[in-house]
Amino acid sequence: MEAIKKNVFEEKHFTLSELKTALEANYEGYEAIRQFQINAPSYGNNDSFADEIARLLDLKVLEFTAKYSKELGVHLDLRYVPFTSHVPFGKVVSATPNGRKAFTPLSDGSSPSQGADMSGPTAVLLSNFAAKNRNHNERASRLLNIKLSPACVKGEAGTEKLVQFIEGWRDLKLWHIQFNVLNQETLLKARANPEQYRNLLVRIAGYSAYFTELTKDLQDDIIARTNHNSL
């Protein structure tokens, strides 16, 4: 939504019809349009333009749950906890306007789209906070995944930075955060040489698993998450 608003309606780099054609072609032959969409303001970067749209989308879903809880006489609430279902869901979703190719994983819970969070992990927390409609109660959970390099949490100084980061998450009253502390190179080597990395544990979504025992699609999803090098 942010990319459409920015590139089609404000900057007018191309028309909505041209974007639709690019999506139907899975961006094949339309890489220029795809790059405009990838580089548009994105949720996860503490960007008010993007985060306000995310908040409005969140509000629409909350209004839906409130309305139909009353009409159906059942309790409905909003949960951003896919527990890896964002991977198979992506297999039935064609190309999307944020530059994502067809049938690849969707974003994980309330985490930014894979690779879209380029302003550091603190910006991810602030976007998550800004996108939340705190005057509504029809919600239960917002899963947030953060991938950190070992270097940024190394030693006492690294531990202190991580503690401060978690305290910031707590002070913002966000719901669920979990970490993978891994080098991107380690994940790539583990996929190429699984016998040498059989004890490599990774955090998925509320549970941990051995990386080499995951499906290739889920491995790709974890590799695609932004590897933050600083806190």
MIKELUM-495777 format. One record per residue (C-alpha): residue in one letter; x, y, z. Coordinates in steps of 0.001 Angstrom, whole numbers, padded with zeros to 6 digits. Layout:
! residues N
<r->A, x->X, y->Y, z->Z>
...
***
This chain:
! residues 231
<r->M, x->000000, y->000000, z->000000>
<r->E, x->002837, y->002385, z->000831>
<r->A, x->004583, y->001675, z->-002470>
<r->I, x->001373, y->002155, z->-004467>
<r->K, x->000577, y->005446, z->-002770>
<r->K, x->004123, y->006756, z->-003207>
<r->N, x->004998, y->005644, z->-006733>
<r->V, x->001609, y->005618, z->-008457>
<r->F, x->-000402, y->008419, z->-006855>
<r->E, x->002230, y->010828, z->-005516>
<r->E, x->005377, y->010471, z->-007638>
<r->K, x->003481, y->009135, z->-010695>
<r->H, x->006397, y->007002, z->-011878>
<r->F, x->003880, y->004679, z->-013565>
<r->T, x->000142, y->004089, z->-013635>
<r->L, x->-001854, y->001612, z->-011584>
<r->S, x->-002572, y->-000257, z->-014820>
<r->E, x->001159, y->-000520, z->-015575>
<r->L, x->001822, y->-001816, z->-012060>
<r->K, x->-000969, y->-004384, z->-012476>
<r->T, x->000631, y->-005587, z->-015709>
<r->A, x->004002, y->-005924, z->-013950>
<r->L, x->002409, y->-007936, z->-011147>
<r->E, x->000659, y->-010268, z->-013588>
<r->A, x->004041, y->-010876, z->-015252>
<r->N, x->005681, y->-011538, z->-011855>
<r->Y, x->007836, y->-008494, z->-012661>
<r->E, x->009500, y->-010349, z->-015572>
<r->G, x->010494, y->-007582, z->-017965>
<r->Y, x->009465, y->-004956, z->-015403>
<r->E, x->012460, y->-004853, z->-013098>
<r->A, x->012511, y->-001045, z->-013107>
<r->I, x->008989, y->-000969, z->-011658>
<r->R, x->009944, y->-003641, z->-009130>
<r->Q, x->012935, y->-001604, z->-007934>
<r->F, x->010756, y->001475, z->-007460>
<r->Q, x->008398, y->-000618, z->-005331>
<r->I, x->011165, y->-002269, z->-003287>
<r->N, x->012709, y->001112, z->-002516>
<r->A, x->009486, y->002854, z->-001529>
<r->P, x->008940, y->003741, z->002149>
<r->S, x->008477, y->000487, z->004082>
<r->Y, x->007072, y->-000541, z->007438>
<r->G, x->009890, y->-001451, z->009820>
<r->N, x->012023, y->001656, z->009327>
<r->N, x->010322, y->004125, z->011706>
<r->D, x->008950, y->005914, z->008647>
<r->S, x->005750, y->007801, z->009467>
<r->F, x->004513, y->007598, z->005865>
<r->A, x->004615, y->003790, z->005875>
<r->D, x->003703, y->003257, z->009522>
<r->E, x->000526, y->005336, z->009299>
<r->I, x->-000748, y->003125, z->006478>
<r->A, x->000101, y->000061, z->008558>
<r->R, x->-001859, y->001554, z->011471>
<r->L, x->-004882, y->002198, z->009263>
<r->L, x->-004824, y->-001388, z->007969>
<r->D, x->-004574, y->-002631, z->011550>
<r->L, x->-007557, y->-000444, z->012446>
<r->K, x->-009708, y->-001877, z->009646>
<r->V, x->-009129, y->-005421, z->010901>
<r->L, x->-009876, y->-004390, z->014488>
<r->E, x->-013125, y->-002781, z->013373>
<r->F, x->-014014, y->-006027, z->011588>
<r->T, x->-013381, y->-008156, z->014691>
<r->A, x->-015370, y->-005758, z->016880>
<r->K, x->-018319, y->-005723, z->014486>
<r->Y, x->-018580, y->-009459, z->013942>
<r->S, x->-017954, y->-010370, z->017575>
<r->K, x->-021251, y->-008605, z->018308>
<r->E, x->-023109, y->-009895, z->015259>
<r->L, x->-022048, y->-013535, z->015709>
<r->G, x->-022062, y->-013559, z->019489>
<r->V, x->-018511, y->-014932, z->019658>
<r->H, x->-015214, y->-013434, z->020727>
<r->L, x->-012931, y->-012484, z->017843>
<r->D, x->-009535, y->-010872, z->018221>
<r->L, x->-006596, y->-009959, z->016024>
<r->R, x->-003442, y->-012083, z->016185>
<r->Y, x->-000274, y->-011614, z->014134>
<r->V, x->001189, y->-015048, z->014906>
<r->P, x->001435, y->-017203, z->011757>
<r->F, x->003686, y->-019934, z->013268>
<r->T, x->005372, y->-020485, z->009882>
<r->S, x->002060, y->-020473, z->007959>
<r->H, x->003286, y->-017319, z->006200>
<r->V, x->005477, y->-019662, z->004120>
<r->P, x->002722, y->-021937, z->002710>
<r->F, x->000341, y->-018967, z->002476>
<r->G, x->002918, y->-017296, z->000246>
<r->K, x->002770, y->-020277, z->-002111>
<r->V, x->-000755, y->-019325, z->-003145>
<r->V, x->-000209, y->-015546, z->-003336>
<r->S, x->001000, y->-014035, z->-006595>
<r->A, x->003408, y->-011106, z->-006883>
<r->T, x->002656, y->-008205, z->-004550>
<r->P, x->003163, y->-004437, z->-004972>
<r->N, x->006068, y->-004281, z->-002494>
<r->G, x->008315, y->-006024, z->-005039>
<r->R, x->007811, y->-009524, z->-003645>
<r->K, x->007875, y->-012221, z->-006323>
<r->A, x->005008, y->-014695, z->-006700>
<r->F, x->004686, y->-017690, z->-004364>
<r->T, x->007480, y->-016629, z->-001997>
<r->P, x->006916, y->-016231, z->001797>
<r->L, x->004792, y->-013405, z->003132>
<r->S, x->006011, y->-011283, z->006049>
<r->D, x->006179, y->-013085, z->009392>
<r->G, x->003634, y->-011944, z->011972>
<r->S, x->004058, y->-008241, z->012700>
<r->S, x->007655, y->-008368, z->011438>
<r->P, x->008624, y->-006283, z->008396>
<r->S, x->008768, y->-007938, z->004995>
<r->Q, x->011971, y->-009889, z->004530>
<r->G, x->014841, y->-007488, z->003892>
<r->A, x->012664, y->-004354, z->004056>
<r->D, x->013868, y->-003192, z->007491>
<r->M, x->017019, y->-001273, z->006637>
<r->S, x->017175, y->001233, z->009513>
<r->G, x->018147, y->-001047, z->012386>
<r->P, x->016232, y->-003071, z->014979>
<r->T, x->015194, y->-000069, z->017086>
<r->A, x->013378, y->001330, z->014062>
<r->V, x->011527, y->-002000, z->013791>
<r->L, x->010271, y->-001602, z->017378>
<r->L, x->009167, y->001970, z->016747>
<r->S, x->007287, y->000992, z->013583>
<r->N, x->005595, y->-001843, z->015441>
<r->F, x->004537, y->000629, z->018118>
<r->A, x->003350, y->003254, z->015614>
<r->A, x->001259, y->000710, z->013706>
<r->K, x->-000677, y->-000363, z->016809>
<r->N, x->-004127, y->001060, z->017588>
<r->R, x->-003790, y->001187, z->021348>
<r->N, x->-007388, y->002330, z->021958>
<r->H, x->-008750, y->-001040, z->020790>
<r->N, x->-008895, y->-004223, z->022856>
<r->E, x->-009842, y->-006800, z->020188>
<r->R, x->-006278, y->-008040, z->019901>
<r->A, x->-004170, y->-010766, z->021446>
<r->S, x->-000678, y->-011017, z->020019>
<r->R, x->001920, y->-009462, z->017707>
<r->L, x->004874, y->-011709, z->016917>
<r->L, x->008102, y->-009888, z->016064>
<r->N, x->011235, y->-011656, z->014815>
<r->I, x->014664, y->-009987, z->014973>
<r->K, x->017847, y->-011480, z->013502>
<r->L, x->021133, y->-010203, z->014972>
<r->S, x->024733, y->-010881, z->014072>
<r->P, x->026847, y->-012345, z->016924>
<r->A, x->029212, y->-009360, z->016707>
<r->C, x->026583, y->-006836, z->017800>
<r->V, x->025875, y->-008685, z->021082>
<r->K, x->029462, y->-009733, z->021776>
<r->G, x->030895, y->-009347, z->025279>
<r->E, x->029561, y->-007320, z->028188>
<r->A, x->028943, y->-004281, z->026026>
<r->G, x->026900, y->-006349, z->023591>
<r->T, x->024911, y->-007908, z->026415>
<r->E, x->024155, y->-004478, z->027836>
<r->K, x->022951, y->-003235, z->024447>
<r->L, x->020680, y->-006246, z->024105>
<r->V, x->019270, y->-005666, z->027611>
<r->Q, x->018555, y->-002028, z->026744>
<r->F, x->016896, y->-003107, z->023500>
<r->I, x->014619, y->-005538, z->025338>
<r->E, x->013822, y->-002863, z->027925>
<r->G, x->012843, y->-000529, z->025094>
<r->W, x->010545, y->-003224, z->023697>
<r->R, x->009033, y->-003627, z->027192>
<r->D, x->008540, y->000113, z->027665>
<r->L, x->006714, y->000315, z->024332>
<r->K, x->004376, y->-002420, z->025644>
<r->L, x->004813, y->-004612, z->022591>
<r->W, x->003745, y->-008228, z->022858>
<r->H, x->006241, y->-010875, z->021686>
<r->I, x->009813, y->-010581, z->020475>
<r->Q, x->012301, y->-013331, z->019700>
<r->F, x->015828, y->-013432, z->018355>
<r->N, x->018126, y->-015386, z->016109>
<r->V, x->021776, y->-014537, z->016773>
<r->L, x->023529, y->-015876, z->013700>
<r->N, x->025801, y->-014866, z->010874>
<r->Q, x->024215, y->-015008, z->007448>
<r->E, x->027240, y->-016980, z->006245>
<r->T, x->026588, y->-019667, z->008864>
<r->L, x->023065, y->-020232, z->007567>
<r->L, x->024258, y->-020476, z->003972>
<r->K, x->027001, y->-022943, z->004924>
<r->A, x->024536, y->-025007, z->006955>
<r->R, x->022213, y->-025314, z->003982>
<r->A, x->025079, y->-026284, z->001687>
<r->N, x->026681, y->-028732, z->004179>
<r->P, x->023923, y->-029933, z->006529>
<r->E, x->025961, y->-032808, z->008006>
<r->Q, x->028402, y->-030298, z->009494>
<r->Y, x->025666, y->-028179, z->011121>
<r->R, x->023235, y->-030749, z->012517>
<r->N, x->023200, y->-029038, z->015950>
<r->L, x->022399, y->-025527, z->014625>
<r->L, x->019243, y->-024329, z->016381>
<r->V, x->017189, y->-021426, z->015079>
<r->R, x->014155, y->-019615, z->016428>
<r->I, x->011113, y->-019924, z->014172>
<r->A, x->007892, y->-018500, z->015640>
<r->G, x->007301, y->-019401, z->019245>
<r->Y, x->009490, y->-022478, z->019003>
<r->S, x->013032, y->-023505, z->018076>
<r->A, x->014135, y->-026159, z->015595>
<r->Y, x->017256, y->-027573, z->013985>
<r->F, x->017960, y->-025523, z->010884>
<r->T, x->019046, y->-028482, z->008762>
<r->E, x->015763, y->-030302, z->009445>
<r->L, x->013592, y->-027452, z->008153>
<r->T, x->012100, y->-027406, z->004685>
<r->K, x->014042, y->-025459, z->002064>
<r->D, x->011243, y->-022870, z->001924>
<r->L, x->011475, y->-022184, z->005650>
<r->Q, x->015280, y->-022112, z->005495>
<r->D, x->015061, y->-019551, z->002700>
<r->D, x->012655, y->-017465, z->004762>
<r->I, x->015023, y->-017335, z->007749>
<r->I, x->017967, y->-016499, z->005486>
<r->A, x->015954, y->-013714, z->003842>
<r->R, x->015246, y->-011937, z->007161>
<r->T, x->017413, y->-008841, z->007621>
<r->N, x->020618, y->-009640, z->009533>
<r->H, x->021117, y->-006578, z->011763>
<r->N, x->024754, y->-005818, z->012541>
<r->S, x->024217, y->-003237, z->015274>
<r->L, x->021856, y->-002379, z->018114>
***
